[in-house]
């Protein structure tokens, strides 16, 4: 399953790396943070709740605006 996390507060590559590292430390998460789009694209290989994803980003010091499931042919 693929999810998109919209994130406020990231302003530089350090922010990007911090959020990406925090998300990737969760078991079952493979995340790629896109600084310019202010979002993270997350591939889940295990069941990880939206609340767990939100908590990790918040603990890293950033605000989660939304989490949506990416649906479609290429997800």
Phi, psi and omega per residue, in radians:
X1 nan 2.501 3.136
X2 -2.060 2.373 3.104
X3 -2.247 2.651 3.083
X4 -1.975 2.186 3.110
X5 -1.948 2.025 3.073
X6 -1.474 2.262 -3.001
X7 -2.270 2.301 3.030
X8 -1.753 2.613 3.021
X9 1.858 -0.214 3.121
X10 -1.437 2.218 -3.098
X11 -2.241 -0.148 -3.089
X12 -2.632 3.085 -3.126
X13 -1.167 -0.491 3.071
X14 -1.118 -0.747 3.088
X15 -1.053 -0.802 3.138
X16 -0.997 -0.846 -3.113
X17 -1.136 -0.660 -3.128
X18 -1.122 -0.794 3.140
X19 -1.172 -0.769 -3.136
X20 -1.059 -0.777 3.127
X21 -1.099 -0.778 -3.128
X22 -1.054 -0.800 3.139
X23 -1.148 -0.741 -3.091
X24 -1.220 -0.253 3.073
X25 -1.333 -0.266 3.062
X26 -1.302 2.345 3.114
X27 -1.132 2.224 3.107
X28 1.612 0.111 -3.098
X29 -1.998 2.287 2.987
X30 -2.164 1.836 -3.009
X31 -2.004 2.539 3.028
X32 -2.266 2.082 -3.115
X33 -1.662 2.302 3.118
X34 -1.895 1.775 -3.053
X35 -1.057 -0.818 -3.087
X36 -1.095 -0.601 3.134
X37 -1.578 -0.084 3.141
X38 0.923 0.894 -3.142
X39 -2.644 2.881 3.025
X40 -2.122 2.368 3.033
X41 -1.786 2.093 -3.003
X42 -2.063 2.168 3.004
X43 -1.747 2.202 -3.127
X44 -1.849 2.225 3.076
X45 -1.820 -0.133 3.073
X46 -2.367 3.008 3.121
X47 -1.360 1.928 3.093
X48 -2.195 2.207 -3.076
X49 -1.329 2.741 3.056
X50 -1.041 -0.633 -3.130
X51 -1.126 -0.677 3.091
X52 -1.101 -0.757 3.117
X53 -1.087 -0.796 -3.136
X54 -1.087 -0.778 -3.116
X55 -1.045 -0.747 -3.117
X56 -1.127 -0.760 3.133
X57 -1.155 -0.732 3.128
X58 -1.114 -0.752 3.119
X59 -1.109 -0.489 3.092
X60 -1.352 -0.162 3.056
X61 1.811 0.353 -3.076
X62 -2.231 2.871 -3.069
X63 -1.879 2.220 3.056
X64 -1.491 2.123 3.121
X65 -1.498 -0.777 3.127
X66 -2.803 2.752 3.027
X67 -2.284 2.127 3.132
X68 -2.218 2.599 3.079
X69 -1.463 2.272 3.126
X70 -1.501 2.066 3.125
X71 -2.031 2.667 3.088
X72 2.498 -3.142 -3.056
X73 -1.132 -0.602 -3.034
X74 -1.872 0.301 -3.109
X75 -1.516 nan nan
